[in-house]
Amino acid sequence: MDNKIRCQSCGMPLSEEFGNLGTNADGSPVSEYCVFCFAGGDFTNPAQTLEEMIQSSIENMTNDLQMPVEQARALANSFIPTLRRWQN
């Protein structure tokens, strides 16, 4: 993976410029999660499992980025479990 700052739930690159930073309950930006994963001070899908996030990531990479399925699967399975949200 590159050295971009990434969402610690889904791995999406984060940037104020992209306007994709998550938000705290007071509306202030959160620097470690994207708006799709964290908004209003909470995870948008708090019951989501690691396996569900991996599947969602594979679907996004193949549909939105036209990445080959095997490449997306390998990347998601190696990277998503290392993110802060999925550490126990």
C-alpha positions in Angstrom: 0.0 0.0 0.0 1.1 3.6 -0.6 1.8 6.1 2.2 -1.6 7.9 1.9 -3.6 8.5 5.1 -6.3 5.9 5.0 -9.6 5.3 6.7 -8.9 2.9 9.6 -12.1 1.0 8.8 -12.3 0.6 5.0 -8.8 1.7 3.8 -10.1 4.6 1.6 -7.6 7.4 1.1 -8.6 10.4 3.4 -8.3 14.1 2.6 -10.0 17.3 3.6 -9.6 18.2 -0.1 -11.7 15.1 -1.0 -14.3 16.1 1.6 -14.4 12.6 2.8 -13.4 12.9 6.4 -15.8 11.4 9.0 -17.3 13.6 11.6 -17.6 13.7 15.4 -21.0 14.3 17.1 -20.4 18.0 17.0 -19.7 17.9 13.2 -15.9 18.4 13.5 -13.8 16.3 11.2 -12.3 12.9 12.3 -8.9 12.3 10.9 -8.9 8.5 11.0 -12.2 7.5 9.4 -14.0 8.4 6.2 -17.6 9.8 6.1 -18.9 6.5 4.7 -17.7 4.6 7.8 -18.0 7.2 10.5 -20.5 10.1 10.8 -21.9 12.1 13.7 -19.6 10.5 16.2 -20.4 6.8 15.4 -19.8 4.1 12.9 -22.4 4.2 10.1 -22.7 0.5 10.3 -21.7 -0.5 13.8 -22.6 -4.1 13.5 -20.6 -4.6 10.3 -18.1 -7.5 10.6 -14.6 -7.7 9.3 -15.8 -10.3 6.7 -18.6 -7.9 5.5 -16.1 -5.0 5.2 -13.7 -7.2 3.2 -16.5 -8.2 0.8 -17.7 -4.6 0.5 -14.1 -3.5 -0.3 -13.8 -6.3 -3.0 -17.0 -5.1 -4.6 -15.9 -1.5 -4.6 -12.5 -2.2 -6.1 -13.9 -4.4 -8.8 -16.9 -2.2 -9.7 -15.5 1.3 -9.2 -11.9 0.7 -10.0 -12.3 -2.1 -12.5 -9.7 -4.1 -10.5 -9.6 -7.9 -11.3 -11.5 -9.9 -8.7 -8.5 -12.0 -7.6 -6.3 -8.9 -7.2 -9.1 -7.1 -5.2 -9.6 -10.2 -3.0 -5.9 -10.5 -2.2 -5.6 -6.8 -1.4 -8.7 -6.7 0.8 -7.8 -9.8 2.7 -4.2 -8.7 3.4 -5.0 -5.0 4.1 -8.4 -4.5 5.8 -7.6 -6.8 8.8 -4.6 -4.5 9.6 -6.8 -1.4 10.1 -7.4 0.0 13.6 -11.1 -0.8 13.6 -10.5 -4.5 13.1 -7.8 -4.9 15.8 -8.9 -6.7 18.9 
